[in-house]
Amino acid sequence: MRDFSSDRRWLAINTATLKSWSLEQVIAGCSRAGITAIAPWRDIVQQCGVERAAKLIRESGLTVTCLCRGGMFTTADEAGRRAALDDNRRAVDEAHAIGAGSLILVAGGLPPGSKDLTGAHRQVRDGIAALLPYARSARMPLAIEPLHPMTAADRACINTLAHANDLCDELGDGIGVAVDVYHLWWDPELPRQIARSGKRILSYHVCDWLVPTRDLVFDRGMPGDGIIDLRAIRATVEAAGYQGHCDVEIFSAQNWWKRDPEEVIRICVERHQTVV
Amino acid sequence: MRDFSSDRRWLAINTATLKSWSLEQVIAGCSRAGITAIAPWRDIVQQCGVERAAKLIRESGLTVTCLCRGGMFTTADEAGRRAALDDNRRAVDEAHAIGAGSLILVAGGLPPGSKDLTGAHRQVRDGIAALLPYARSARMPLAIEPLHPMTAADRACINTLAHANDLCDELGDGIGVAVDVYHLWWDPELPRQIARSGKRILSYHVCDWLVPTRDLVFDRGMPGDGIIDLRAIRATVEAAGYQGHCDVEIFSAQNWWKRDPEEVIRICVERHQTVV
């Protein structure tokens, strides 16, 4: 395992962690704190303007580990499918413009009114397959991020790394996975599936699972405040060949989003050195 | 698939669904409604007194599909392990006394202060192995119930039917699984794993996954109110050889637990006939 304790090179801050800040503020704040990489969400990139965001990021010297997020392939009809494909192509363009290492894909849940999980899985596979030629021509790697099973109905019906790996096997070059410890820590198959992912691991996200967890979406913990064995999972990911950043991504409506983002960054740095 | 529309023979009411009722009230209310089977929790059996509960159930003619629940094998120390084993033996006795078809086992989460998921898995396996001789001598089948991954930290670290099936393979006779659609519906492996379970399926539980879900424990839906394809899963379970009851088990602090239990039973009967 690499020694993270002496530098900040491998810490990236996901902009969702600093919810109240604009992209301009994230860039300035992370630069001040000696952070070298960020993982922005599309909404704040768009608010900044994609070209301006690209320019600011370039000038800052920050690495962009990934762009969050494309995907949401599951739709009720053909018009929805076309709209999703168009939007995902724009996401590829945006990721390319800001120099992101990959575009994160979140599958989408069951279409409204549907109980057809197998059909939703098929829509995700077909949606990625339709997007892939465009992403390949832009040389933008797509990273399927399996989300926690508690999101299967309304956010993402790809919920295990095994399923994401199966999709990679089926779809070929240009596609990999994002490993987020929050979504995957519980899975007894995780070590085996991380090894199977190998060089396909394009992005690695950390936060923590709190006990108790009070909300299905917005109650993630700061690394070290929960029960995930972060060091063990990172060792497994690195043993599989991953040499990229640890992106700290915390959705926390009642705690971290209410704090001063400068303080949040400071604690991210500290926890990255001590527990991630 | 059996035709459930013309009778109530295969509907069982889990007492957790009628939270405000004592066992005496559940027995009387279910009998009045023409329900032929119940699945009680240990707390209300103990409140009634085990011998008296056994007598009342016998006199009512009700079938007891299963007793909820033993398990909770994960502990911080040896004293905890012994206490869990003792309590599980008492649960076997209680299940035997009331003529339950099986004793449901919920694994237990991570021990307090622990991040060792693999160690917790081992404790569960060892705990069941220690209990099995006693259960076998009482001829009481043990049903491992995998719970939703969102419960892995604090309730149950066995979260997939694959994992429960693996434990059955390892531990041999006297052990099977409980399939609860709420916990397992999202798993792309579910049809394969149900087929693998086959005759090991000792108990089948239904409710529904609501969108949105507002609480990780107490926001389950009435069958038909959510997005689970109940008919499809039941067909898979029956194709695997299961010929027992459908136990309706609904934890619902904000809705069904606030209603008149007579109304809840009436709607369970209706939904059992139309959507389960």
Contacts between the chains, C-beta under 8 A, distances in Angstrom:
chain1	res1	chain2	res2	distance
A	109	B	211	7.9
A	110	B	227	5.5
A	114	B	227	7.6
A	115	B	227	5.3
A	115	B	228	6.7
A	115	B	229	4.1
A	115	B	232	7.9
A	116	B	229	7.0
A	117	B	185	7.3
A	117	B	186	7.3
A	117	B	188	7.6
A	117	B	229	6.9
A	121	B	188	6.4
A	148	B	149	6.6
A	148	B	150	6.9
A	149	B	148	6.6
A	149	B	149	4.8
A	149	B	150	7.1
A	149	B	186	4.5
A	149	B	187	7.3
A	150	B	148	6.9
A	150	B	149	7.1
A	150	B	150	4.4
A	150	B	213	7.2
A	150	B	216	7.3
A	152	B	185	7.8
A	152	B	186	3.7
A	153	B	186	7.7
A	153	B	209	5.7
A	153	B	211	5.0
A	153	B	213	7.7
A	153	B	226	7.8
A	153	B	227	5.0
A	154	B	211	5.1
A	154	B	212	6.6
A	157	B	186	7.4
A	159	B	186	5.8
A	159	B	187	7.7
A	159	B	188	7.9
A	160	B	187	7.9
A	160	B	188	7.5
A	163	B	188	5.5
A	185	B	117	7.3
A	185	B	152	7.8
A	186	B	117	7.3
A	186	B	149	4.5
A	186	B	152	3.7
A	186	B	153	7.7
A	186	B	157	7.4
A	186	B	159	5.7
A	187	B	149	7.3
A	187	B	159	7.7
A	187	B	160	7.9
A	188	B	117	7.6
A	188	B	121	6.4
A	188	B	159	7.9
A	188	B	160	7.5
A	188	B	163	5.5
A	209	B	153	5.7
A	211	B	109	7.9
A	211	B	153	5.0
A	211	B	154	5.1
A	212	B	154	6.6
A	212	B	216	7.7
A	213	B	150	7.3
A	213	B	153	7.8
A	213	B	216	6.0
A	216	B	150	7.3
A	216	B	212	7.7
A	216	B	213	6.0
A	216	B	216	6.6
A	226	B	153	7.8
A	227	B	110	5.5
A	227	B	114	7.6
A	227	B	115	5.4
A	227	B	153	4.9
A	228	B	115	6.6
A	229	B	115	4.1
A	229	B	116	7.0
A	229	B	117	6.9
A	232	B	115	7.9
